[in-house]
Amino acid sequence: MGRIYKRRVGNRNYANYSEDTLKNAVAAIRAGASYREAGIRYGIPWKTLWNKVKGKHKNKVGGPTALTEVEERVLVDVLLAAGEFGSPLTAFDLRLLVKRYFDRKGTIISKFPNNLPGHDWVLNFMDRHKDKLSQRSCQNIKTCRAEKTEEEMQNYFENLERSLRDVPPTNILNFDETNLSDDPGSKKCIFRRGMKYPERVMNTSKACISIMFAITGAGDVLPPYTVYKAERLYDQWTIGGPKNARYNRSKSGWFDGFTFEDWFSSIVIPWAKRLSGPKVIIGDNLSSHLNIEIIIECQRNNVRFVFLPKNATHITQPLDVGYYGPLKKIWRKLLTDYKTQNPRDQTLNKSTFPHLLKKLMDKLDLTNKTTIEGAFRGTGIIPFNPQEVMKRLPSNRAQEHISETLSESLLDYLKEFRTPQSNIKPRSRKKMLKIQPGKSVSYEDFCSDEENAAEAVEGVAEDEEEKENIPNIDLTDVDVSDEELPIPKPGIFTVIKLASKKSFKHFICKIEEVNRPELVVKFMRVKRENLFVFPDKDDISVQNEDDIVMYLKPPSMKRGIYTFDGLNTTEYKF
């Protein structure tokens, strides 16, 4: 809405009525009412009604706009298209776009300094087109989410239609994990006018508690399953919660394979056994959400898994689309009340969490059925309607109504402000600098000439020697590139260096997969000096090729204990 200016005392009210009210008053006069009767009934001066009925003063009130009606209509289409394609323009972007348009046309607007519209112009423009445009706070999504195409969604819905055939809504389940944080967020409060730093005293932290929720297409909610970040579980952390709710713990605080399997067997399987006919469970395709035991249980209870498209849960998962929004809003209100009543608590006490969770579920129960049905409807699952998701994807809008000049202006703007810089050089392999303790360096110190560069960069001279004589490498088992550098491949044992809290530590690992520069490796543990074993539970991680310190010869193995010939264990911190 445009800026509201203060009215002078004594001035008459001007146009203190809406356009619809004026139309109704004119229609009443044409139906037989007098001007005075219609004026008194609708609060409009009779002379104004006379002018409207007689067709006087048809022009709009105020001075002419800088853009014509057609140009503004085209600009509205451009703004809508930019928003649909995930590149919305801010108010300042809009001003720059209009300036570029005027400059390209060669038009000079005297009331705009340097042809740049001011803030008031943006407010008035938004007010003139408030039926189509509004300023909203937007959330950022990753490029991989924005790249979802209609073909991908169409393929997903074709498979979904086959999976849901002859399955009633009561037998359709959607599950997802979320977290309830210890931060109630910011809120607008009342302060002294002109206060520069408004603050509210309230203890918060970055801690959060993971919960698995599951909802059915009929509007029911299964008991929540909570996972605390802890190594042990205490009885006080389970008292006072929702009925049939379950609690567990994990080292990371998130669901892993063990906690997910326990949730599935204690929450989902009892639900499936109560129902007859096929059951469909819809969820994301995390690797921790599936294992052999779960697949066997699904076969026994006629349960089918349907995995959502990758990076598309924000538009295809009912819990994300329609359930978690109201849930988080109620949680922030409950958390604010709790922290107001307990100002000395530094963080959310786990002993109090079950009570807050029960309050949360009780408040959600009041609107659960309506909310859940809307969530399944918004994702096109119940009733089956792929267009509910398709309409949220960027579409190819027709360009015939957008003038060539304005299209070129938008294209130039997006090229300048939205595309990555082309002059950025690709990242090269980093090299350690050899400098004296306490001495600083600049780029020119080691790149001004070849002699300084050779002295400043550690390993330039040594690299050539290492190419000819790499210690502890069996060249018969390692591929060699054109530059005579070893290429990692599965089955090779290496020593890698990883940073610890205070220094670096070395680990021996076996390369399982190669996707340069990333490597999937399986770590070994030290049994005693120069004796290494693989742990009972595989310790697998993704590391960078740059972390490799050296390659090892194939070890000798006896009863699961590995020995590496020529390995100097005193040189490395294992």
N, C-alpha and C positions, 0 to 999 in steps of 0.2 A: 504494500500500500504506500502511496506517496506521502511525503512529509505533511503533517498537519500544522497549519499556521494558525496563530492565535487570532481570534476574531475581535475586532474593535467593539467596545461597548457602545450600544446605541444603533449599530448597523442592523439592517433587517436580515432575517434568515434568507439564504439563497439556496434554492433547489433542495429543500429539506424533505425530499421524498425519493422513492426509488423509481426506476424505469417501469417496473411492473405496476406500481400504484398509479402512475400517470396513464398507462395504457388502460387500466380498469376504469379510471375516471372518464377518459375519452369515450370508451365503449358505453358507459352509463348515459352520457349526454346524447350519443347517437341513438340510444334506445328510448329516449324521451325525457330524461331528466334535464332540469335547467342547469345553467352554468353555476349559479349560486348554490343550488342543492348539492351538486357534485363537488364543488369546491369545499363546502363545509364537511361533507361526508368523508372526503379523502385528504383534507388538509392541504389543498393546492389552491393558489389564488385563481379566481375565476378568469382573470385576464390571460393568465398562462394557458388555461384550458381553451379559451377562445382562439388564441394563436395556434394551438396544436390542431384544433378542429378545422380551422380555416387554412391550414398549411403554411402558416407564417413562420419565419425564423427556423428554417430546417437545418441550417449549418450548425456544426458543433460549437459549443462555447469554448472560448480561449483561442490563443494563437495557433497557427498551423504547426504541425509537427515536422521535425527535421526529415523524417522518412515518410513516404507516402503510405497510404493504406495497404497497397499491394506489397510494397517493400517490407512493411512491418509484418504482414501475413507470411511472407516468405521467410523472414528472419525467425518467426515463431517456429516454422517447420524445421529450420536448420537447428534451432535449440533443442527441439524435441528429438530430432534424429541423432544429434550428438549425445544426448542423454541415453537414448536407447542402446547406442553402441558402446556404452561404458566410458565415454569421454565427455562428461558434462562440463559446461562452461560456468565459471564463477561470474559474479557481477563485473569484476575488473576485466575478465576475458571478454565479456560481451562488449564493454566499452572499446577495447582494443580492436575487436572484430569490426565494429561499426566505423571506427576511425580508418581502418584499412580499406573498408568499402568506399568511404568518401574519397580517400586519397586515390584509389584506383579509378574512380569515376572522374576525378578532377574537380569535384565539388568542394567549395569552401563554405563552411557554416560559421558565420561570424560569431554566433553566440557560444560556440565551442572553441575554447583555446586550443590552437594547433589541431583542430578538427577532432579533439578527444571529448566525447560526451562526459558530463559530470555525474556525480552520484544521484542528484535529483532526477536526471533524465532516466536512469535505470529504474528508480522507484516509480516514476510515472508510467514508464513503459510496462512494468510488471502489473501496475494497477489497471492499465488499459486492456491487458490480456490475462487477467486473473482467472478467467474461466478455463484457460489452458496451461498457464505457467504458474509455478510457485517455487520458492527457494526452500530446499530441504537439506538437512544434514545427511551426508551419504557415508556409507561404509566402504572400505577398500576391499576388493577381492583380488585374488591372484590371477595372473594372466591365464593360467591353466583352467581356471573356472570360467573365465570369460570366453574361452575358445570352444566351448561346447556348441556343436552344430545340430541342425535339425535332423540330419541323417543319423547321428548317434542316438538322439532321443527317440527317433522313430524306430530304430532297431531295438532299443530298450523296451519300448511299449509293445512292440510286436511279441517279444519274448514274455513280457509281463502278462499280456492278454491270454497267452496259452497257459501260463502258470496259474492264473486266477480262475480259469474256467471251472464252473460248478463248485466254487469255494465260497461259502457264505461269509458275510462280514465278520461274524463272531469268530471265525477260524483264521482271520488274517491278523498278524501281529507285526508291529514295527518296534524295533529296539534301537537304542543308542545310548552312549554314555555321555555325561556332561559333568561339569564341576560347579560347585557352589562356593564362591570366593568369600574371603573375609573382608571385602571392601564394599560398603554400601553405595559407593559412587558419590558424585557431587550432586548438589541440589540448590535451587535458587532460594535464598533466604533474604531477610530484610536487614539492611545496614544503614548507617548514616550516609546521606548523599555525599558523593565525592570521595568515599573511602577507597583508598588505592589498593589495598591488599585484604579483601574480605576473607576471613578464615573461620573454621569451625573446629573446635577441639573434639577429636574423636579418634580413638586408637584403631588403626587398620594395619593390615599386613598383606603380603602376597600369597599367603597360604590358601589352599583350596582343598575341598573334599570331593572325591569322585563318586558319582552315583549312576547306576544303570536304571533307566526307565524303559518300560514297555507298555504300549497301548494297542488296543484292538480296534478293528474297523467298526465294532458295535458301540464304541464309546467307553469301554472299560479300561481301567488302569491296573496292571499287575503290581504286586508289592515292590517297593524300591529296594535296591541292593547297593549298600554303601561300602566303599573301600577306603580305609584310612591309610595314611602314610605312616607306617610304624612296623616294627619287627614283631611286636606282641600285641595281643588284643585283650582289653580289660572289660569286666562286666559293666562298669559304669558307662561305657561308651555305647551300650546297647539298650539301656533302660529308658522307658518313656517314649519310644518311637512309634511309628505307625504300626498297625496290626499286620502281623506276618512279615514285617520287614526283616531283612537279613543284613549281617555286617561281616566284613572281612578286612584284611590288611595286606599291604604289599610294600616292598621296600621303596618303590618309586611313587606310590600313591595312586597309580593308574592301574587299569585292568591289564593283566597279562594272561597268558594261556591258562594258568591254574585257576585264577579268580573267575575268568569267563566260563570255564568248564563247570565250576561250582555253581555259578549263577544259572547256567543252563539246566543243570540237573536238579537244582532246588527250586527254581521259579518256573522255567518254561515247561519242563517235562510234566510236572503236576497239572499245569494248565492244559497241556495237550491231551493228557489221559482223561480229562473230564469231558472232552469233546469227541464227537464221532465224525467220521469222514476225513478227507485230506485237510491238512493244516499248512499254511504258508507263512514263513517268517521272513520279513523284509529288513535288511540291514546293510551297512557298509561292508566292504570286502577286506577288512583288516586281517592280516595273517593270524593274529592272536585269537580271532573269532571262529576258528575252525580247526579241528583235529580229528583223528581217527575215532576216538571215543564218542565225540559229538555226532559224527556221521552215522555211527552204528545206532545210537539212540534215536536219531531221526528216522532211520529205516524201520525200527521197531514200532514207532508211534505214528507212522504215516505223515511225517513232517518234511516239507520241502523248503530249502533255502532259496531266496531270491536276493541277489546282490545288486545294489544300486550302482549306477554308472560312476566311474572314478571322477572325482573332483566336481560332482554335480549334486551332492547331498543338500546344498542350500536351496535347491528348487525341487528335488525329488523325494526328500525324506520328510514324512509328516511331522515327526517330532521337531525338526529344525524349522519347518515352515510355520506351524501354527501352535505348538505346545510350549516350547521353551521360552518364547517371548513373554507370555503372561506369567510363567513360572518364575523367571528371573526378576520380573517386576515385583511380584509379591515377596520374593526372597529378600530383595533390597529393603523393602519396607519393614519386614520382620527383623532383619539384621540391624537396621537403624534404631528400632525400638529397643532391641536387646542391648546395644552399645550405649544408648542413652540411660538405661536403667542400671548398667554395670560399667561405669566409666573407668574403673580401675583395672578391668581385664585388658591385658595387652593384646591378646589374640582370642579368637573364638575357641572356647573350651570344648574339647571333644565330648565331655560329659554332658554338656548342654545341647550339643548338636541334635541328638534324637528328639528332644522336646521341640526344637525349632522345626525339624523336619516334619513332625506330626502336625504342627500348626500350618505348615505350608501345604501338606496334603489335604488337610481339612478345608482350607480356603479354596483349593483347586477343585475339590469335590463338588462345590456349588455350581460350577460351570463346566465340569469335565466333559459331559456328553456333547454339548454344543461345540466346545473348543476342539475336541478330537474329531468330530464329524467334519468340521470345517478344515482341519488339517489334512485329512484324507481326501477331501474334495479338492483342496488347493493343489495337491500333488497329482491329481488325475487318476487316483487309484480307486476310490469309491465315491460316486459312481465312476466307472472307467471312462475317462475323457482326456486323451493326450493333449488336447488344445489348452488345457489349464497350464501345462508346462511350456508348450510351444510358444504361447503368447508372451512368455517372459524372456525368450531368446531374441537377440538382435535380428531384425528382419531387413530385407532389402527394400527400402522405401523408394517409392517412385520419385524421380528427380525432375520431372517435367515442369513442376511448379516453381523450382528454384532457379533463379536467373543465373546465367553463366558468370556474370561479374561477381555475384555474392558467393557462388560455389568456389570460384578461384580464390576469393578472399579467405574463405574458411579453410581451403586446402593449404594455402600459404601459412595460415596461422597454425594449423595442426603440424605442418612440417617443422615450423620453427620451435614450437613449444611442446610438442608431444612425441617427437621422434628422438631416439638416442643420438648422441653426437657421433659423427662419422670419423672424427679425427682422433679418437681414442685408440691407441695402439693395443694390439692383443698382448695379454700378460705373458711375459717370458719367465723362464725358470729363475727363481731367486738364487742369489749367491751370497755367501757370508762375507762380510768385510773384515779385514784384518787390520785393526787399529790399536793404538796404545790406550791403556786404561785412562779414563778421564778426558780423553781428547775427542772433540766433535769433528764431524766431517760434513762436506757438502757434495753434491753430485759432481761438481767441477773438479774436486780433489782427486777423484779416481777415474774420471773420464776425459780430462783435458788432453791427455796424450796417451800413447800406448804404454809408455814406461810407468806413468803413475797408475794407470789402470791395472797393469800387471802386478805392481807392488801392493795396491789397495785391496784387490779382490782375492780373497783366500781361495786357494784351490785351482786357480787358472793354470799354474804350472804343474801342480800335483795331478790335475785331471789327466794330462797326457800320460803320466807315469802309471796312473791307476788303470787307464785303458789297456796298457800293455801287460800289467801285472796286478790284477784284482785279487786280493787275498781271499782264500777260502771259497773260490768259485770253481766248480767243475764245468768247464766250457763245453764239454760234450753233452751236458744236460741242459744247457741254457742257450736260447737263440741269441744271435748277435746281429744288430742292425748295421746299416751302412756306416754309422759313426762308431762302430765297435763297442757300443754300450749294451749291457745285458738287458734283455726284455723279460719281464716277469711272466711266468706261465704257471698254471695249476700244478701242484705237486712239489714245488720248490720250497725249501726251508730258508727263511730269512731272519735277520735281526732288525727290528725296527726300534726307533727312539720316540717316546711319547713324553709329553710334559706332565710333571706332577705338580703339587702345590708349591714346592720350593725349588725343585731342580728337574732333571730329566731321568727317566728310567728306561732300561732296555728290555725288550721281550723277544723271545723266539716264537715264531709262528710259521704256519704252513699256509701257502696260498691255495685257496679253494676255487675262486673265480677271478677273472681278470676283465675289467671294463675300464681301460686306461682313461684318465690317470687313477681311477678308483680300483681298489683291490678288496675282495672279500677274503679275510684271513681267519684262521683258527689258532688261538693262542695256546701255548704250552706253559706249564708251571715247573718250577725248580723243585726237584725231590731232594737232591743234595748236590754238592759241587760236581758240575759237568754231567749231571744226570737229570733228564727232563721227562715229563709225562704229560699226556693230555688229561684234563680234568674229567670227572665222571659226566658232568653236564657241559656240553660243548660251549666254549667261550668264543663266539663268532662276532666279528665286527667288520665294519667297512673303514679302511684306511687309505691314505693317499700314497701314491708311489714315491713321493718325496720323503716319506718317513723311513724308507728303507736305508739302513746303515751299511749292511753287507749281505751277501748271499753265502749260504752254507753248502758244504758238500753233503751228499746224501748220508744220513746218520745210520749207525748200526743199532738194531733194536733187539731186546731180549726181554720177554715177559712184560711187554708194554712200556719198558724203560728205554729211552733213546739216549745215545751217546754221540757227540759230535767231535770228530777228530780235528785237532788243530784249533779248537775254539779257546781263546784266552778269556776265562771267566773273570779274571781280576781286572781286565781292561774295561768291562762293561758292568753296569749296575743292574743285575737281574733280580 
